[in-house]
């Protein structure tokens, strides 16, 4: 039986569909009827909490009130709090923090601040594409050598040198991963 029939909501096939539509009433009904906020739909790998970030603090709070985990990793390897803060969604971030959310998800593999990583991950694909067009035969490592300085990042003066080196290595890894896509 589909969720549509189970919950008596003809408009939405899944909880994620209702969240993406911003329909608080439908989401509330689905959660009250037992929909799990920690399950991705069969055709999607995004948890409802990540869609809720776009719909505001009320939607996020509703999911949290029904057991949504807040310290999980989404696409790009970042937690909901890191994504909200990177986008400047301070009201959503406040709700997440009140629920115990952290910037780093439980399985975060990077040392760099996830907000910083998200900002870089938005810029890296375009820089890699431009560099590939200009230098089509270069290996990913050579492209990384060209792209990394274009990111124009600076570390705080208080950041230890060994951590700076590790973060530079992580940035390089992100660039090389982008080079190897498609």
C-alpha positions in Angstrom: 0.0 0.0 0.0 1.4 3.4 -0.9 1.8 6.2 1.7 -0.8 8.1 -0.3 -3.4 5.6 0.5 -2.2 4.7 4.0 -2.3 8.3 5.2 -5.2 9.4 3.1 -3.3 12.2 1.4 -3.9 12.2 -2.3 -1.3 14.9 -3.0 1.9 13.3 -1.7 3.4 10.0 -2.4 6.1 10.3 0.4 6.9 12.3 3.5 9.7 13.9 1.6 7.2 15.0 -1.1 5.1 16.7 1.5 8.1 18.3 3.1 9.4 19.6 -0.2 6.0 21.1 -0.9 6.2 22.9 2.4 2.8 21.5 3.5 3.1 21.5 7.3 -0.4 20.1 7.7 0.2 17.1 5.5 3.6 16.5 7.0 2.0 16.6 10.5 -0.7 14.1 9.5 1.8 11.7 8.0 4.1 11.9 11.0 1.2 11.4 13.4 0.1 8.4 11.4 3.6 6.9 11.8 5.7 8.1 8.9 9.4 7.8 9.8 11.3 11.1 9.4 14.6 9.1 9.2 13.8 7.1 6.1 14.5 8.1 2.5 12.0 7.3 -0.1 12.8 4.4 -2.5 13.6 6.7 -5.4 15.6 9.3 -3.4 18.6 9.3 -1.1 17.8 12.5 0.8 16.3 12.5 4.2 13.3 14.7 4.9 15.3 16.9 7.3 17.5 18.2 4.4 14.4 19.2 2.4 13.0 20.8 5.5 15.9 23.2 5.6 14.4 25.0 2.6 11.0 25.2 4.2 11.9 27.0 7.4 12.1 26.5 11.1 8.6 25.3 11.6 9.0 22.4 9.2 12.4 21.5 10.8 10.9 21.6 14.3 8.0 19.4 13.2 10.3 16.7 12.0 12.5 17.0 15.1 9.4 16.7 17.3 8.7 13.4 15.6 12.2 12.0 16.0 14.2 13.2 13.0 17.9 12.8 13.6 19.8 16.1 13.3 23.4 14.8 13.3 23.3 12.9 10.0 25.2 13.4 6.7 23.6 14.4 3.5 24.8 14.9 0.0 28.2 16.6 0.1 29.0 15.0 3.4 27.6 17.8 5.6 25.1 17.9 8.5 21.8 19.8 8.4 23.3 22.5 10.7 26.3 23.0 8.5 24.1 23.3 5.5 21.8 25.8 7.2 24.6 27.9 8.5 26.5 27.9 5.1 23.3 29.2 3.5 22.7 31.9 6.2 19.5 30.3 7.5 20.0 31.4 11.0 16.4 30.8 12.2 16.7 27.2 11.0 20.1 26.8 12.5 18.8 27.9 15.9 16.1 25.2 15.8 18.7 22.6 14.9 21.1 23.8 17.6 18.3 23.6 20.2 17.8 20.0 19.2 21.4 19.2 19.8 22.7 19.4 16.2 26.4 19.8 15.6 28.3 21.1 12.7 29.9 17.8 12.1 27.7 14.8 11.4 28.4 11.5 13.2 30.3 10.2 10.1 32.1 13.4 9.0 35.4 12.3 7.4 37.0 15.8 7.0 38.9 18.0 9.4 37.9 21.3 7.8 34.9 23.2 9.0 31.9 21.8 7.1 30.5 25.2 6.3 33.8 26.1 4.6 33.8 22.8 2.7 30.2 23.4 1.5 31.2 26.8 0.2 34.2 25.3 -1.6 32.1 22.5 -3.0 29.9 25.0 -4.7 32.8 26.7 -6.5 35.0 23.7 -7.3 32.8 22.2 -10.2 32.8 25.4 -12.2 36.5 26.0 -11.7 37.3 22.4 -12.7 35.1 22.7 -15.8 36.8 25.9 -16.9 40.2 24.4 -16.3 39.3 21.2 -18.2 38.2 23.4 -21.2 41.4 25.3 -21.1 43.7 22.3 -20.5 41.7 19.2 -21.8 44.6 16.7 -21.6 45.8 17.4 -18.1 45.5 14.8 -15.3 43.4 15.5 -12.3 46.4 16.2 -10.2 47.6 18.9 -12.6 44.0 20.4 -12.7 44.1 20.4 -8.9 47.3 22.4 -9.1 45.6 25.0 -11.3 42.3 25.1 -9.5 43.4 25.3 -5.9 44.9 28.8 -6.0 41.7 30.1 -7.8 39.7 29.2 -4.7 41.3 32.2 -2.8 40.8 30.8 0.7 42.7 32.1 3.7 43.1 30.4 7.1 42.8 32.2 10.4 46.1 33.2 11.8 45.3 31.2 14.9 44.9 27.9 12.9 47.9 25.6 13.6 50.2 25.0 10.6 49.7 21.2 10.7 45.9 21.6 10.6 46.3 24.1 7.7 48.4 21.4 5.8 45.7 18.8 6.4 42.9 21.1 5.2 44.9 22.0 2.1 45.2 18.2 1.4 41.4 17.8 1.9 40.7 20.7 -0.5 43.0 19.0 -3.0 41.1 15.7 -2.5 37.8 17.5 -3.2 39.2 19.0 -6.4 40.5 15.6 -7.6 37.2 13.9 -6.8 35.4 16.5 -8.9 37.9 15.9 -11.8 37.1 12.2 -11.7 33.4 12.6 -11.9 31.8 11.9 -15.3 
